[in-house]
Amino acid sequence: MSGGVQGGYAPPVLSGQPSPGRRGLRWLVAATVAWGVLLAGLTWWSVRHDPPTVREQRSLDQSGPVVDRAVGELLAAVGRDGVPAIVPDRLDRGCRITPMDAGAELTRGVEVVVAGDDAGGLLRRMADRLPAAWRAGVRTLGDGPVLRADAGEFVAVEGRSTGPGRVLITATTGCRPVGAGYRAPGTAGAERESAEVTRSLARWGGATGPVEVVAAPCPAGGTARTAYAEATGGSAGRPLASAFRDAADGTPAVRDSADLYALRSHPAVLAERVDGRVRVAVTTGCPA
């Protein structure tokens, strides 16, 4: 009988020696476990140390302060170019983060009234004064000049004209998990602004609503505040400027018409007549 292996006959496997297939399977299992451990470790490190890569990684209570600081930066960027007022914040609930998860979107902003109608000039000067990291710029689109910037943490800034001599610049979070919720900055120290609103509205008579105050932190320290309220009825024909003779102190108004009055004093005054109502906002802004 020859020593060759007979065709169709498998050589015997020695006892205790793993088959090639079993040995490869063990290596595959070991590599998979090692990769899983490595991936888990990298994920743990990323969550605790890396910046967010999508806005859904920052909840409303975490992104809200970024919006608040952005409002202060916008007020400082206005400088002496117009009369600013912080607009009340808006919290829109019910947006969808995923098909299964609902969230909320926070928007805050600054309204500015200028002497002329050059909204684009104001937006360009503001863009130049905003932090370099925001990469602010102004482009002219079909409906006019638009300022766009990134305030960080996926907070988008946009500004555009809302009418002759009027600009609105907003900072918004986009849809976020609510988390612990948004907590607005404190409004302590607004006695002067509130008193000016109350005094001026009293000159029209009629029914005066409650005074509300909104605030934002200034980049160089301190707090900006806007107090606002409305009056209905009263002296419909009284000029808006008549209520601010004391506040003006010889300072010429930036705007003085039947329906809009803007005074760049300290604090700044913005009054508007709409549908038989007079709305007054008195603002202490941020230094440039």
C-alpha positions, 0 to 999 in steps of 0.5 A: 500500500502506498504512503499517499493519501487516498482520494476522498479521505480526510486526514485525522485531526489530532486530539486537542488541536483546534480546527482552522475554522474554530480558531478563526471564529475565536479571533473574530469574537475577541476582535469584536469584543475589543472593538466594542470596548474601544467604541464605548470608551471613545463614546464616553470620552466624546460625550464628556469632552468634545464639543457638540456636533448637532444642536440636539446635543444641547438642551434648551437650558444649556443653549438658552444662556448662549442666546441671552449672551447673543442679545447682549452682543447685538445691543453692544453692536448697535452702538450709537447708530440707532435706538434699540429695544429688547423684544420679548422672548418667544418659546415655541413648543411642539417642534419635532427633534425626531419623529418620536421626540418633541422639543422647543425653540427659543427666539430672542431679539433686538429691534432697532430704529434708525434715523434714515432708511438705510437698514443695510448700512446699520446691519453692515456696521453691526456685522463689523462690530460683532465677535470675529468668531461669529463670522457675521456677514450681510448679503443682499437678497430679493427682499433686501439686506440680511445679516447672518451669523453663528453665535456658537452652540448652533445658535443662529443670528439673523437680521433684516429690515421690518419697515422704513428705518426699522431692523429686527435681529434675532438669535434662535436655538432651533428645535432643542430638547427642553431639558430643565427648560429656559430660565430668563435672565433676572430683571432686578434694577429696572426701576428707572425704566419701569418708572419712565414707561409708567409716567409716559403712558399716564399722559395718554390716560385710558387703561394701562397694562402691566409693565413687563421687563426683559433683560440680557447680560452685556459683553463687558459686564452689567445687564441690559434691560427693556421695560415695556407696556401698552395703553389703550384709549385715552388721547388718541390725537396727542403727539407721541413726542409730547410724553417725552419732553422731560426725557429728551432733555434737548436731544433730537429724536431719531424718529418723530412721526404720528405713529413712531417716536424714537429717542436715543437718550439714556435710557432710550425710548421707543414709542409706537401707535398701533390700532388705537394702542400706544406701546412704549419700550424704555431700554438701558442698553450695553456699551459698545 
